[in-house]
Amino acid sequence: MRSLNRTIRIAILALAAVLAAAFGSWFLATQGDRPTESEPPLKVRPVTTHSIAPDDGAPPEKGEAVASAEQIALREKIGQTPEYQPFFERLRALYPADYEAALKAEAGQGMDKTDAADLFLNESVRQLRQNRGLIGAKAGGQALDHLFELHLKVLRQLAVGDAALCVDFLNGAPAGRFGDFTGGHRALMADWASAGLEAISDGAEKKIDREAPTPQDFDDLEKRLLEKGLDKAAIELLLDGKETNPPLTDEETCYNGIVYLEAIQSLPDLQRLRLYALALEVMAHE
């Protein structure tokens, strides 16, 4: 059971880069195997999809006309945000349906707001992870390493300015509050979004099937955390979800999250990539 808990904690902290909501449905491994019936995975929520009716030449409904105008307004906002242009152009080229679905979902959410493009970046990443995250888990080592390097950069930047938001980020940041950070760090967040997209593209090409993390992987990770100066209580919180008494401050929690990701980064290739792949699989099952 401890290995199951550790898998959950791996996933939660890997969510540091998710920009909309906490990912709460899990694809879990216990002792390297799938859960048994007595240890079921948390319930996976279905992903809602919307069919698109074919264009039969009929005039659009009033709501559709409004949505179209809002989508045009959102595209204009994106055009005014040059940092995001490479990501959105690449997304539209690779997965046009995903781009249009995100555009439709986000249009109308306040196009007069200055952060409309930032919120759309968050929504695009969220939908991309839900729809294609499992493909990203099959990416090569270079693509996965780059993606999680960006995860860590985002976390470090959060730690500098807002420890409370850093903690939110570790557990799935509220979209609105995190949108402010996104708007203030557009180049960084664009790089992160692009790294996620490229991992998905790389996974679609390479299709690497990795084994689930082993108990030895977790044991070695614990050793790295000890070497980096974390005490037993902090490690049990990170790996097993066991709360400390007294609770850690936001600053301590944020710092430990950074150390945690650094420890994973320092593991040998096979161990590190197994943990990264598992994290992306979990994200995709939200």
RASUL-V39701 format. One record per residue. PHI is phi in whole degrees, -180 to 180 (NA if undefined). Layout:
PHI ; PHI
//
This chain:
NA ; -64 ; -63 ; -61 ; -60 ; -64 ; -61 ; -62 ; -65 ; -56 ; -65 ; -60 ; -74 ; -71 ; -74 ; -54 ; -98 ; -78 ; -107 ; -119 ; -151 ; -66 ; -88 ; -119 ; -121 ; -128 ; -109 ; -109 ; -125 ; -120 ; 53 ; 83 ; -117 ; -71 ; -62 ; -85 ; -63 ; -78 ; -129 ; -72 ; -68 ; -61 ; -60 ; -89 ; -81 ; -66 ; -86 ; -77 ; -120 ; -126 ; -74 ; -110 ; -69 ; -68 ; -81 ; -101 ; 86 ; -73 ; -65 ; -69 ; -68 ; -58 ; -62 ; -68 ; -65 ; -64 ; -60 ; -63 ; -64 ; -68 ; -65 ; -62 ; -64 ; -68 ; -60 ; -65 ; -63 ; -63 ; -64 ; -90 ; -124 ; -62 ; -60 ; -90 ; -57 ; -59 ; -64 ; -68 ; -65 ; -68 ; -61 ; -67 ; -73 ; -79 ; -136 ; -59 ; -65 ; -65 ; -62 ; -68 ; -65 ; -66 ; -62 ; -66 ; -67 ; -89 ; -60 ; 92 ; -90 ; 98 ; -71 ; -82 ; -76 ; -70 ; -99 ; -58 ; -67 ; -66 ; -65 ; -69 ; -59 ; -60 ; -66 ; -63 ; -65 ; -60 ; -68 ; -63 ; -65 ; -66 ; -81 ; -135 ; -62 ; -63 ; -68 ; -61 ; -65 ; -97 ; -72 ; -73 ; -61 ; -63 ; -67 ; -67 ; -60 ; -64 ; -61 ; -77 ; -62 ; -69 ; -52 ; -67 ; -61 ; -62 ; -62 ; -64 ; -67 ; -63 ; -62 ; -68 ; -107 ; -159 ; -64 ; -65 ; -69 ; -59 ; -66 ; -57 ; -61 ; -65 ; -113 ; 101 ; -69 ; -58 ; -59 ; -63 ; -65 ; -75 ; -61 ; -63 ; -65 ; -57 ; -64 ; -87 ; -139 ; -64 ; -63 ; -63 ; -70 ; -66 ; -62 ; -64 ; -60 ; -65 ; -64 ; -65 ; -64 ; -69 ; -64 ; -66 ; -62 ; -67 ; -65 ; -64 ; -85 ; -87 ; 54 ; -83 ; -97 ; -105 ; -71 ; -67 ; -56 ; -98 ; -55 ; -64 ; -58 ; -68 ; -63 ; -67 ; -64 ; -61 ; -62 ; -63 ; -65 ; -63 ; -63 ; -86 ; 98 ; -77 ; -85 ; -61 ; -64 ; -65 ; -69 ; -65 ; -67 ; -68 ; -92 ; -119 ; 74 ; -82 ; -66 ; -89 ; -133 ; -75 ; -62 ; -71 ; -74 ; -60 ; -62 ; -67 ; -63 ; -63 ; -59 ; -64 ; -64 ; -64 ; -60 ; -59 ; -68 ; -64 ; -66 ; -61 ; -60 ; -86 ; -73 ; -58 ; -51 ; -62 ; -65 ; -59 ; -72 ; -64 ; -68 ; -62 ; -62 ; -61 ; -59 ; -70 ; -63 ; -63 ; -57 ; -69 ; -97 ; -72
//
